[in-house]
Amino acid sequence: MTQASGDRTYLELSQEGGGAHKFYEVTVDGLTVSVRYGRIGAAGQSQTSSFPTAEKARAAAAKKIGEKVRKGYAPAVQGGRAARAVTRRQVASAPSTARAVAPVLWRFRTGSAAFGIHIGEDRCWVGNQAGDVYTLAHDGEVLSRYRLPDGVKCLVADDFWIYAGCDDGTVYDLSSKLPFAAYQIAADVDIFWLDVHEGVLNVADRNGGLTVIDHEDEYQWSRKSTGVHAWMVRRDERAVYHGHDHGVTAYAPDGGGELWHTNTNGAVLFGWQEDDAVYAGTGRHVVQRLSKATGRTEAAYQCDTAVYSCATAPGGRYVFAGDSASSVYCFAADGTRLWKLGTGGGSALSMQYLDEKLYMVTTDGSLVCVDATEAAIAAARTGTVPVPVDVKSAEALPTYAPTTTLATVTAARASGVVVECVEEGGRLRVHVVSEGYEPLWNVQFPRRIREPGVRYVVDALSPAPAGFYRVRGEIKRLL
């Protein structure tokens, strides 16, 4: 039924028309069974299990292989099929038609097209198509750099945790000193955008699909919308809001039942959310504010060309939008346009407002900070703007790359919370060993560093409402 090289079996499933294009490899070495899987042409991710006898190891491997063959996988020669190209967003940007330019305080050029930003209370994050993620202070000082294996599609925050969704199908946790692979998206999903809410990953993709993955990096449910090119996904405790070229659809977070659908009369190119509303920027030159409860359009914010990005001031007091002609807009909550200014560079592909500053990442790969105070905007509209500071990256900038190699610490020197990896029902789980915690709760923990029987020390754990712990800070291997 299968072709094996020694104790190694290599299978592939490749479908035409943009369907699955993935591999599955099983290797038996004595009492150990190793599984490697992922997108064809990529390294994929690995899992290793140990068994009490060689016979049981071979039986477990045969069971895994049989399950995949029944799903359509077939023997293949590794390297015989090329990796499928992921979608690189190609965005046109025309010169601004605004009569004045926004008051840009500083600009940082990342060196490659960039799509994702997150502006936190202590620093700014920007990720680009070259796989670089930079952190900067609010005054523009460059603080650090993360070097990821593939292009960064988007950056999202989930409370303390920061995640980067990359073109290699991996979502990296950037919350500690070293980035870790937190989630591995299915090999047949071409990620467009993502959101993480209380440890649950929500992925919008090229084919208009929505996939939900839990804190253990395990599939929960998926839905295929009536449209394609899903550039929007936002989630809260009530629903998952999914935007595509046929509008916005809200799904129940548990199980994915459809709650409502709103036709936006134009492809959704970006999404934002406040407590009671979601904002859909569309190719029909408008941002629509939709009620989270009903999907009803509550307000419209009219721009002059296609809307590439949008954001709000807290509570939706102001609504900002960036269009395909390098302009940025500000509206009152009711839809009244307050101003339109040129960005001073390319079109804004993502934006965020914080403390009277508007941060944008533009088509030329720059992170731009705009003074959005009333006085600065009024001066800009008369042609008076500051000279932007062109931020340079420090020569000795700290650079961090993903790793599965951990620092080690002895029990005598360990300071933090001790956790242990155990095997339960053929799956590796992590539980807390230290006192004062729920011993039966799982710990959300990077899969690629899990080893059965190994103990680790983490800086801290935070409980999640769904009944599991999330790691905060550095992870070390306990000797």
N, C-alpha and C positions, 0 to 999 in steps of 0.2 A: 504493500500500500504506500510506503514511503521509501525514499532513498536516503541512506545515512552514510556519512563518512566517519568510520570508526564508531564512536558512541555519540556522534553529533547528527542531529536531524535538522535540516533547514527547509522551511516552507515559505511560500509567498501567496498573497491574495492580491491580484491586481485587476481592477475593473475599468472598463472604458467609460468615457464621458465624465471624467473627474471623480469617479467613485473611489472605493478603497484602493490603497496602494501601499501595502504593509507586509512586513515579514514576521516570522515567528521561528525562533531557533531553540532547540532543546539539546543540552549536553549532559551526559551521565558520566560521572567520574567516581567510581566506587560507591560510597554512600551518599554522594552529593549530586543533586540535580540543579543545573543552572538553566535559567530561561532568559532569553534576550528577545526583545520585541520592539517594534516601532515602525517609522516610515522607511520605506525602501531607500537606500542610499545614505541613511543617517545611522549614527551609532546606536540609537535607541536606548532603552533602559533595561536593567538586569535585575533578576531576583535569584537567590540561591536558597535551597532547602536541603536539610540533612535528614537521613532516614536510618533506622536501626540496622537494616541489612541491605546488601546490594540488590537482592531480589525485590525488596519493597521500593527501592530507588528506581529500578527499571520499570516496575509496574506503574509507579506514579508518572514517569516520563511517558510511557505508552498511553496512559489515560489522557494526558495533556495533548499529545499529538493527535489522538483519535478525535478529541473534541474539536480541534482546529480543522482537521480534514473534513469533518461533517459540516463545518461552516463554509467550506469552499476553498480552503487553503490546499495547495498542491506542492509537491517537491520541486525545487528550483535550484539553479546554480547561483550562488551569491555573486553579485556583480553583473549578472546577465541583463537585468533591467536597470535603467537609469533612474535616479531620483526625479520625482515630479517637481516642477518649478512651483514655488509658492507665489501667491499674489503680492507683487510689490506695487503699492498704491502710486499710480502715476497721476499727478494732479496738475492741471493747468492753472496758471496764475497770470492775470492781466494787470497792467498798471492801474492804479487807483484813479477814479474820476472825482475824488473829493478835492475841494478847493484848498484844504489845509492838511497838515500832517499832525499826527498824535504826538504829545509830549513824551517822547521816549527818554527814560532816564539812563538805561544801560542796555547793552546788547552783547550776547555771548554766542559766537558762531561755533557750532558743534562739529562742523566739517562734513556733514552728510545730511540728507533729507531727514527731518525729524517729525514725529507725529504725536508723541505722548509727553505730557507734563503732569506733575503733581506739586502743588504748592502747600507745604505744611507750615505749622506755626514756627518751626525752627530753621527750615531750609527749603530750597526749591530743587526739584528733580526734573531732568529732561533726558529722553532716550531717543537715539537716532537709528537710521537704517543700517549703519555700520556695526551695530551691536554695542555702542557706547552709551552708558548712562552716567551723567554728571550730576553732582550735587553742588549747589551754590548757596551762599548766604543771601539774604534778601537785598543786600547792597551790591550783589553781583560777584563777590569773591568766590572763586572756584575752590571747593573744599576737597572733593574726592572724585574718583572715576571707577566705575565698574565696567569690566570688559566681558560681555556676554558672547556666546558662540554664534549668534545670528541676529538679524535685524530686529529691533524693538518695535512692535506694533503699537503698544499702548502701555501706560503706567497707571495703576490704580491703587488707592489706599483702602484699607479695611481696619479702621481704628489705628492702632500703633503700626500695623504691618503694611509694607509697601511691596507691590508685585509688578513684575515686568513680563508681559506676554510677548514671546519671541516667535520668529518665523520658523524655528526648528520644532515648533509644536510644544515647547516647554514653557511653563510659567515659573519664573524664578522669584524667590523670596529675598528681598534686599534689605531686610530689617536689621540684620546683624552685620558684623564686620565682613564676613565672607558670604557671598550669595549661594543659596542652595536651590536645587530643583524641587519645587513644592508640588507641582501638578504636571502630569504628562497628558496632553490632549490626544484623543484618538487619531490614529495615523491618517484617516480619511477626512479629517476636519481641517480646513484651511482657515485659520483664525483671522477674523477681521477686528473684533473688539472683545473685551471681557470686563467683567465686574466680579468682585469678591465681597460677599456679605456674610459676616460671622463665620468665616472659614469655608463657605460654600462657593465654588467657582461656577460662573455662568459665562458661556462662550457663544458669541454670535459669529457666523461664518459666511464664507463666500457664497454658498449655495442657499443662503437664507435660513439656515438651520439654527437651532438653539440647543445647546448641550449643557446639562447641569451635573457637576461632579462634587462629591462630598469632601469632607475634611480628610478622609483617608485616601484621597485621590482615586476614588471608586465611582463609577458611573451611577447616577441616580435616574435621570430621565432625559429625553430629548424630544423636540418637536420640529417639524418642517413647516415653515410659514408658506403663505401663498406667493411670496416674492423671493427675490434673491438679493445678494449683496447687502447683508445685514451689518450695517456700520454702527448700530446702537444696541447696547444692552445695559440696563440699569436695574438694580434690585433693592428692595427693602423687605421688611417683615411681612408685607401684604401681598406682594406680587413680583414677578419678573417682567420688565417692560422691554419689548423686543422690537426694534425698528428696522425696516427693510424697504425695498423699493415699492411695496404696496401699502405702506403705512406702519402703524404701531399696534402691536398685539400685546395684551397683558395676560400672563398665565399665573395660575395658583402656584406658589412656591413648592408645595408638597404634591407631587404627581403631575403637575403641568396642565391641569384643566384650563381651557380658555375662559377668561373672565370678560374680556371685551376686545373689540378690534375697531380701530379708527382709520379710515382712509384719509391720508394726508394730501392726496392729489399731487403727489410728487415724491420722488425717492428720498428716504430719510438718510442724511449724510452724517449726522451727529446727534447725540442725545445728552441731556442733562437732567438732573432731578432736584427738586426741593421736597419738603415733607409731604405736601399734598398735591404736587403737580409734577409732570414730566414735560420737558421741552424738546421738541423735535425740529432740528434744522434741516431744511429740505432743498432739493434742487429747483423748486418752484419759487425761490427767492424769499421764502418766509420761514420764520420760526413760529411754531404753534405750541401754545401752552395747553396741555391736556389734563383734565382731572384724573387723578389716580383712581378715584372711586368709580367713575363711570366711563372714562375715555372721552367725554365731551370736550370740544374745543372751547376754552374759556377766553383766550385772547390770541391775537395774531400780531406778529412783529415783522413789518414789511421791509425787506432790503431791496437792493437794486439788481443783484445777481445771485447766483446759487450760494447757499449758506454752507460753509465748510465747518463751522464750529460755533458754539454758543456757551454761555455761562450766565450766572446770576449773582447779584449781591444777596446777602443773607435774607431769606424770606421772599425772594423774588422782587425786592424793592426796585432794582434795576435789572434789565436784561441786556446782555451784550451779545453781539454776533460778529463773526468774521466772514467775509464773502470771497468769491473767486476772483475779485478784482482788487485785491490788496487793500481793502477798506475795513474799518472796524466801526461798529454802530453801538449806540446806547439808547435804550428805550425806557420809558416809564412802565410800571407794571401793567397799565391799561392798554399799552400798545403805541402810545404817543412817541414818535421819534424825537429824541433830545439832541443828538448830534451824530455826524458821520465824519470820520477823519481817515486819512491814509495811514497805513501801518509804518511807512518809512522803509519798507522792505517787501517781502512777499506776502502771500495770503496766509491768514491764521488757520492752522489745521487743528489746534486745540488751544483752549484758554481757560483761565481761572482768575477769579477776583479775590483779593484779600487785602484788608486794611487800606482801602482807597487806592490800591494799585491793581492794574490789570496786566497779568502775565500771559504772553502768547508765544507759541512756537510756530514758526512760519515756514513756507515752502522752501526757503533758502537754507533751512536747517538752523535758524537762529532762535534762541530764547530771548524774548524782548520784554522789558519791564516798562510799563506806561504809567505815568502819574495821572490817576483818574480823579483827582480832587476837582471840585467845581472851579477853583481859581485857575488851576493849570489848564483845564479844558477851555475855559473862557479865553485865556491868553493864547492858546494854540489856535483857536478859531480866528483870531486876528493876525496870526502869523508869527507869534512869539513863542518859541519853544527852546528848551535847553539843548545844548550840544550833547548827544548821547555818548556815554562812556563806552568805548570798545574794550570789553573785558578780555583779558588774556589768561590762558591757562598756565598755572605755575609749572616750572620745569620739573620740580621734584614732587609732582602731584601723586599722592597715594593711589594705587590702582589695584583693584580686587577682582579676581576671576572665580567662577564656580569651581568647587572642589568637592571630592568625596573623601579627602584625607583630613583627619581631624587632629588637632592638638591633643595631647594626652596629659593626664593628671593622676597622681596617686591619691588613694583615699585619705592619707594624712594631710594632703595639701588641698583637697577638694573643698570648694566653697560654692554652694548653690543647692539645687534640687537634683536628687539622683533618680534616674528613670532606667528602665530595663526593657530590652526587646525580647519578646517571647513569641512562640509559634502557637497559634490558635486556629484549629480547623484548616490547616494548610496555609494560613496567612500570617504574616509578621505584624504583630501589634506592639505598641509601646505603652507601658504602665508606669505609674509613679511608685518608687520604693520608699522615698522619704516620708516621714510621719506628717500628719496634718492634711493629707490630701485623700481624695476618694480613690482607693486602690483599684477599683473596677473600671474607672474611666479610662478611655484611650487618650493618648497624647498625640496631637497632630505633629508628625515627625517626618523629615525628608526620607523618602523611600530608598534612595540610593546609598544611604549610609546605615541602613538597618541591618544588623546581624544578630541572629538568634543567640540568646544567652549573654549578650554584651550589655554592660551598663554604661550609662553616659551621665555627665553632669551638665546641667543647663543653668543659666543665670537666674531665670525665674519662669514661672508658669502662670498663665492667666486662664481662668475658667470661662468657657463659652456657654451661652444660654442653652445650647442643644445637649450639653452634658459631656464635654470633653475639654482637654486642656490644650492651650497653644503656647509654644515656646517663645520666650522673649530673651534676646541676647545670644551670647555665644554658646556653642555646643562643644563639649570636650569628651573624649573617650576616657572612661575610668579604668585604670590599670589595677 
